[in-house]
Amino acid sequence: MAQRHLDPTDPRSRHVGPAPTGDALAGYLRAQATEFLRALRLHRETGSGANGSEGSAEAARALRRSARRISASLHSFQSLLDADWCEAMRPELAWVSGTLAMEHAYTARLERLLTALHRLSGSSALPSQAAASAAGGRAAGAARLGAAAPGEAGLRTAPASAPERGNLTVGAAKAGALLDRQLTLARTRAHSTALQALGSSRFHAVADKVAVLASEVPLTEAAGATDLRPLAVAAQDRLADAVSALPLVTAGNPYNATALVHGLSPDTVPHPQDAPWHQVRLLLRLHRYAREAVSGPKGNAVVDLRLLSAGQALNRHRDASEAAAAAAQAARTPRIAPATAYALGVLHADQRHEVEAARFAFQQAWQKETVGAS
């Protein structure tokens, strides 16, 4: 029977020396709480302008990282911690992490979509840049055509080949401008929401609890003698079960078009196929953080390249899925030109192909992880 190659950070591997217990968990949580407080101090020192400085953006990322790790540890090792405290802290940490993530997500989504439009249309400039000069270009074209009839002008200027590419090039500029307006507005709102959240009494209450956590971890009486590894293995098993439910056989074939089944559906809810993959991404993160807590400071420096590759593939899957949803949402904008809708439809299909490619990459990474010597 095939089994996984185990490394020193795997919770199933044998440790040299005493087993990690609740004391190791307390040390991990104190370290993450300290990182949270350090990032919060850095964020306050660097300030936050209209769009946030690079220093404040990095501080926000550090806040999110530590909040995720604390929250994940409360999930995986809840039986070793005060139950009421865990139930109160987990949703608050998720709120902090989610609120701080939105501005970066909108920025990355816009860049991803504009880059894809540029690649698909073959334009020499990004669609948002091309849109800025579109009006001037149309005026110059009309002047060159003079008094020619509309039909004659079309015959003289239409390319002899690839009319689809021509339509895409025309629509890409307006599609890029539309996406730029929508996502920039969303990003600005997310920035304001994050600033309001960081100044709210709710966030101050979370920060106060994290400050207490940096010095005092609410362990149960039995935690000091409880081995962490079975709980980390349980997180690993939940991940394996979720992966086993994925259509990895289909995902093992590139360009199988499964991710395109629903196309530009009028339904505005998230793509139904993506939810299990998003769940696996969250479980993979829980597994990684549980390994960190079990392995201690030395083990945290060991990077499992297989898990890293699988996680990166699932991050690309999420990014492409959300970008496709943004393109579909923009295509539902009332009274847009047919060429704009066409460009957005092509963009949506392109991002759904990226979803499929990410699933294939995950399948390849996961197979490398699970196939081993018997």
C-alpha positions as CSV (number, residue, x, y, z in Angstrom):
1,M,0.0,0.0,0.0
2,A,1.4,3.4,-1.0
3,Q,2.0,5.9,1.8
4,R,3.4,9.4,2.1
5,H,7.0,10.3,2.5
6,L,7.1,11.8,5.9
7,D,9.3,14.8,6.8
8,P,10.2,16.1,10.3
9,T,7.3,18.6,10.3
10,D,4.7,16.0,9.4
11,P,2.5,15.3,12.5
12,R,2.6,11.6,11.7
13,S,6.4,11.4,11.9
14,R,8.2,10.4,15.0
15,H,9.7,13.1,17.1
16,V,13.1,12.8,18.8
17,G,12.6,13.7,22.4
18,P,9.3,14.5,24.2
19,A,6.1,14.9,22.3
20,P,4.8,18.4,21.8
21,T,2.1,19.3,24.2
22,G,-0.1,22.2,25.2
23,D,3.1,24.1,26.3
24,A,4.3,24.1,22.7
25,L,0.9,25.4,21.6
26,A,1.1,28.1,24.1
27,G,4.5,29.2,22.9
28,Y,3.2,29.2,19.3
29,L,0.2,31.3,20.2
30,R,2.3,33.8,22.2
31,A,4.6,34.2,19.3
32,Q,1.8,34.9,16.9
33,A,0.2,37.3,19.3
34,T,3.5,39.2,19.6
35,E,3.7,39.3,15.8
36,F,0.1,40.7,15.7
37,L,1.0,43.5,18.2
38,R,4.2,44.3,16.4
39,A,2.4,44.6,13.0
40,L,-0.3,46.8,14.7
41,R,2.4,49.2,16.0
42,L,4.1,49.3,12.6
43,H,0.7,50.1,11.0
44,R,0.1,53.0,13.4
45,E,3.7,54.3,12.9
46,T,3.6,54.2,9.0
47,G,0.2,55.9,8.9
48,S,-2.5,55.3,6.2
49,G,-3.0,57.9,3.5
50,A,-5.7,57.9,0.9
51,N,-4.5,54.7,-0.6
52,G,-2.2,53.5,2.2
53,S,1.6,53.6,2.2
54,E,3.7,50.6,1.3
55,G,4.7,50.3,5.0
56,S,1.1,50.3,6.2
57,A,0.2,47.7,3.5
58,E,2.9,45.4,4.7
59,A,1.8,45.9,8.2
60,A,-1.7,45.0,7.2
61,R,-0.5,41.8,5.6
62,A,1.4,40.9,8.7
63,L,-1.7,41.5,10.8
64,R,-3.6,39.2,8.5
65,R,-1.0,36.5,8.7
66,S,-0.8,36.4,12.5
67,A,-4.6,36.6,12.8
68,R,-5.0,33.7,10.5
69,R,-2.5,31.6,12.4
70,I,-4.1,32.3,15.8
71,S,-7.6,31.6,14.4
72,A,-6.4,28.4,12.8
73,S,-4.8,27.2,16.0
74,L,-8.0,27.9,17.9
75,H,-9.8,25.7,15.4
76,S,-7.4,22.8,15.3
77,F,-6.5,22.7,19.0
78,Q,-9.8,24.0,20.5
79,S,-10.0,21.0,22.9
80,L,-6.9,22.2,24.7
81,L,-8.1,25.8,25.1
82,D,-11.0,27.5,27.0
83,A,-14.0,26.7,24.9
84,D,-15.9,30.0,25.5
85,W,-12.8,32.0,24.8
86,C,-12.2,30.2,21.5
87,E,-15.8,30.7,20.4
88,A,-15.6,34.4,21.1
89,M,-12.2,34.9,19.5
90,R,-12.4,33.0,16.2
91,P,-15.1,35.1,14.5
92,E,-13.4,38.3,15.6
93,L,-10.1,37.2,14.1
94,A,-11.8,36.1,10.9
95,W,-13.4,39.6,10.7
96,V,-10.0,41.3,11.1
97,S,-8.3,39.1,8.5
98,G,-11.2,39.3,6.0
99,T,-11.6,43.1,6.4
100,L,-7.9,43.8,5.9
101,A,-7.7,41.5,2.9
102,M,-10.3,43.2,0.7
103,E,-8.4,46.2,-0.5
104,H,-5.4,44.0,-1.7
105,A,-7.8,41.6,-3.3
106,Y,-9.5,44.2,-5.4
107,T,-6.1,45.7,-6.4
108,A,-4.8,42.3,-7.5
109,R,-8.1,41.4,-9.3
110,L,-8.0,44.6,-11.4
111,E,-4.4,44.1,-12.3
112,R,-5.1,40.5,-13.3
113,L,-8.1,41.3,-15.5
114,L,-6.4,44.2,-17.2
115,T,-3.4,42.1,-18.0
116,A,-5.5,39.4,-19.3
117,L,-7.4,41.8,-21.6
118,H,-4.1,43.2,-22.8
119,R,-2.9,39.6,-23.7
120,L,-6.2,38.6,-25.3
121,S,-6.7,41.7,-27.4
122,G,-3.1,42.0,-28.6
123,S,-3.1,45.7,-27.8
124,S,0.1,47.6,-27.4
125,A,-1.3,49.3,-24.2
126,L,-3.3,48.1,-21.3
127,P,-7.1,48.4,-22.0
128,S,-7.5,51.2,-19.3
129,Q,-4.7,53.2,-21.1
130,A,-6.3,52.6,-24.5
131,A,-9.6,53.8,-23.3
132,A,-8.2,57.1,-22.3
133,S,-7.3,57.9,-26.0
134,A,-10.3,56.1,-27.6
135,A,-12.3,59.3,-28.1
136,G,-9.4,61.1,-29.7
137,G,-8.7,58.1,-32.0
138,R,-12.3,58.0,-33.2
139,A,-12.2,61.7,-34.0
140,A,-9.0,61.3,-36.0
141,G,-10.4,58.4,-37.8
142,A,-13.5,60.3,-38.8
143,A,-11.3,63.1,-40.1
144,R,-9.3,60.8,-42.3
145,L,-12.4,59.2,-43.7
146,G,-13.7,62.6,-44.8
147,A,-17.2,62.5,-46.4
148,A,-17.2,58.8,-47.2
149,A,-20.5,57.0,-46.6
150,P,-20.6,54.8,-43.5
151,G,-20.7,51.6,-45.5
152,E,-17.7,52.7,-47.6
153,A,-15.8,53.7,-44.5
154,G,-16.4,50.2,-43.0
155,L,-15.1,48.5,-46.2
156,R,-12.0,50.7,-46.3
157,T,-11.0,50.3,-42.7
158,A,-12.1,46.8,-41.8
159,P,-9.2,44.3,-41.5
160,A,-9.2,41.5,-44.0
161,S,-8.7,38.8,-41.4
162,A,-9.7,37.9,-37.8
163,P,-12.8,40.0,-37.3
164,E,-13.2,38.5,-33.8
165,R,-9.8,39.9,-32.8
166,G,-10.8,43.2,-34.2
167,N,-14.0,43.2,-32.2
168,L,-12.1,42.2,-29.1
169,T,-9.6,45.0,-29.5
170,V,-12.4,47.5,-29.9
171,G,-14.3,46.2,-26.8
172,A,-11.2,45.6,-24.7
173,A,-10.6,49.3,-24.1
174,K,-14.2,50.0,-22.9
175,A,-14.2,46.7,-20.9
176,G,-11.0,47.7,-19.2
177,A,-12.3,51.2,-18.4
178,L,-15.5,49.6,-17.0
179,L,-13.6,47.2,-14.8
180,D,-11.2,50.0,-13.7
181,R,-14.1,52.1,-12.5
182,Q,-15.9,49.3,-10.8
183,L,-12.9,47.7,-9.0
184,T,-11.2,51.0,-8.2
185,L,-14.5,52.1,-6.5
186,A,-14.6,48.8,-4.6
187,R,-11.0,49.1,-3.6
188,T,-11.5,52.6,-2.3
189,R,-14.5,51.5,-0.3
190,A,-12.5,48.5,1.1
191,H,-9.7,50.9,2.1
192,S,-12.2,53.1,4.0
193,T,-13.8,50.1,5.6
194,A,-10.4,48.8,6.8
195,L,-9.5,52.2,8.3
196,Q,-12.9,52.4,10.1
197,A,-12.4,48.9,11.4
198,L,-8.9,49.5,12.7
199,G,-10.3,52.5,14.6
200,S,-13.4,50.9,15.9
201,S,-14.1,49.7,19.5
202,R,-14.6,46.2,18.1
203,F,-11.0,46.1,16.8
204,H,-9.6,47.6,20.0
205,A,-11.3,44.8,21.9
206,V,-9.7,42.2,19.7
207,A,-6.3,43.9,20.1
208,D,-6.7,43.9,23.9
209,K,-7.4,40.2,23.9
210,V,-4.5,39.5,21.7
211,A,-2.3,41.5,24.0
212,V,-3.4,39.3,26.9
213,L,-2.7,36.2,24.8
214,A,0.9,37.3,24.3
215,S,1.5,36.7,27.9
216,E,-1.3,34.3,29.1
217,V,-2.8,31.5,27.0
218,P,-6.0,30.0,28.3
219,L,-5.1,26.3,28.3
220,T,-7.2,23.7,29.9
221,E,-5.8,21.8,32.9
222,A,-5.1,18.7,30.8
223,A,-3.4,20.5,28.0
224,G,0.1,20.3,29.5
225,A,0.1,16.6,29.3
226,T,-1.7,16.2,26.0
227,D,0.1,15.3,22.8
228,L,-0.6,17.8,20.0
229,R,0.1,15.4,17.2
230,P,-3.2,13.5,17.1
231,L,-5.1,16.9,16.7
232,A,-2.7,17.9,13.9
233,V,-3.2,14.5,12.3
234,A,-7.0,15.1,12.5
235,A,-6.5,18.4,10.6
236,Q,-4.5,16.5,8.0
237,D,-7.1,13.8,7.7
238,R,-9.9,16.4,7.2
239,L,-7.8,17.8,4.3
240,A,-7.3,14.4,2.8
241,D,-11.0,13.6,3.0
242,A,-11.9,16.9,1.3
243,V,-9.4,16.3,-1.5
244,S,-10.7,12.8,-2.1
245,A,-14.1,14.3,-2.9
246,L,-12.6,16.5,-5.6
247,P,-12.8,15.4,-9.3
248,L,-9.0,14.9,-9.5
249,V,-9.3,12.4,-12.3
250,T,-11.0,15.1,-14.4
251,A,-8.6,17.7,-13.2
252,G,-5.7,15.5,-14.2
253,N,-6.6,16.2,-17.9
254,P,-5.7,19.8,-19.0
255,Y,-8.3,21.8,-20.9
256,N,-11.2,19.4,-20.0
257,A,-13.6,22.4,-20.1
258,T,-15.4,21.3,-16.8
259,A,-14.8,24.7,-15.4
260,L,-16.7,26.3,-18.3
261,V,-19.9,24.3,-17.9
262,H,-22.0,27.2,-16.4
263,G,-20.5,29.9,-18.6
264,L,-22.0,33.4,-18.2
265,S,-24.9,32.2,-16.1
266,P,-27.4,34.9,-15.1
267,D,-27.1,33.6,-11.6
268,T,-25.0,36.0,-9.5
269,V,-24.1,33.5,-6.8
270,P,-20.5,32.1,-6.8
271,H,-19.7,29.4,-9.3
272,P,-21.1,26.2,-7.8
273,Q,-18.1,24.1,-8.9
274,D,-15.6,26.2,-7.0
275,A,-16.9,25.8,-3.4
276,P,-15.3,22.4,-2.7
277,W,-11.9,23.7,-4.0
278,H,-12.1,26.8,-1.9
279,Q,-12.9,24.5,1.1
280,V,-9.8,22.4,0.4
281,R,-7.7,25.6,0.3
282,L,-8.9,26.6,3.8
283,L,-8.3,23.0,5.1
284,L,-4.8,23.0,3.5
285,R,-4.1,26.3,5.4
286,L,-5.3,24.7,8.7
287,H,-3.1,21.7,8.1
288,R,0.0,23.9,7.4
289,Y,-0.6,26.0,10.5
290,A,-1.2,22.9,12.7
291,R,2.2,21.5,11.5
292,E,3.8,24.8,12.4
293,A,2.4,24.6,16.0
294,V,3.5,21.0,16.4
295,S,7.0,21.3,14.9
296,G,8.1,24.4,16.9
297,P,10.4,27.2,15.8
298,K,13.0,24.9,14.1
299,G,10.3,23.1,12.2
300,N,8.7,26.3,11.1
301,A,11.8,27.1,9.0
302,V,11.3,23.9,7.0
303,V,9.3,24.5,3.9
304,D,7.4,21.6,2.4
305,L,7.6,22.4,-1.3
306,R,4.8,20.0,-2.2
307,L,2.3,21.6,0.2
308,L,3.6,25.0,-0.9
309,S,3.0,24.1,-4.6
310,A,-0.5,22.8,-3.8
311,G,-1.3,25.9,-1.8
312,Q,-0.1,28.2,-4.6
313,A,-2.3,26.4,-7.1
314,L,-5.3,26.8,-4.9
315,N,-4.6,30.5,-4.4
316,R,-4.5,30.9,-8.2
317,H,-7.7,29.0,-8.4
318,R,-9.4,31.4,-6.0
319,D,-8.0,34.5,-7.8
320,A,-9.1,33.3,-11.2
321,S,-12.5,32.3,-10.0
322,E,-13.1,35.7,-8.4
323,A,-11.7,37.5,-11.5
324,A,-14.1,35.5,-13.7
325,A,-17.0,36.5,-11.4
326,A,-16.0,40.1,-11.7
327,A,-15.9,39.9,-15.5
328,A,-19.3,38.3,-15.5
329,Q,-20.7,41.0,-13.1
330,A,-19.3,43.7,-15.4
331,A,-21.0,42.1,-18.4
332,R,-24.3,42.4,-16.6
333,T,-23.9,46.2,-16.6
334,P,-27.0,47.7,-18.3
335,R,-26.7,49.4,-21.7
336,I,-23.1,48.4,-22.5
337,A,-22.0,48.2,-26.1
338,P,-22.0,44.8,-27.8
339,A,-18.2,44.9,-28.4
340,T,-17.7,45.6,-24.6
341,A,-19.9,42.7,-23.7
342,Y,-18.1,40.4,-26.1
343,A,-14.7,41.4,-24.6
344,L,-16.0,40.7,-21.1
345,G,-17.4,37.3,-22.2
346,V,-14.0,36.3,-23.7
347,L,-12.3,37.6,-20.5
348,H,-14.7,35.5,-18.4
349,A,-13.9,32.4,-20.4
350,D,-10.2,33.1,-20.2
351,Q,-10.3,33.2,-16.4
352,R,-12.4,30.1,-16.2
353,H,-9.7,28.4,-18.2
354,E,-7.3,29.7,-15.6
355,V,-9.4,28.1,-13.0
356,E,-9.1,24.8,-14.8
357,A,-5.3,25.2,-15.2
358,A,-5.0,25.8,-11.4
359,R,-7.0,22.6,-10.7
360,F,-4.6,20.7,-13.0
361,A,-1.6,22.2,-11.2
362,F,-3.1,21.3,-7.8
363,Q,-3.7,17.7,-9.0
364,Q,-0.1,17.4,-10.1
365,A,1.2,18.8,-6.8
366,W,-1.1,16.6,-4.7
367,Q,-0.2,13.4,-6.6
368,K,3.5,14.1,-6.0
369,E,2.7,14.5,-2.3
370,T,0.7,11.3,-1.9
371,V,2.5,8.8,-4.1
372,G,5.4,7.3,-2.2
373,A,7.2,4.0,-1.6
374,S,5.2,1.2,0.0
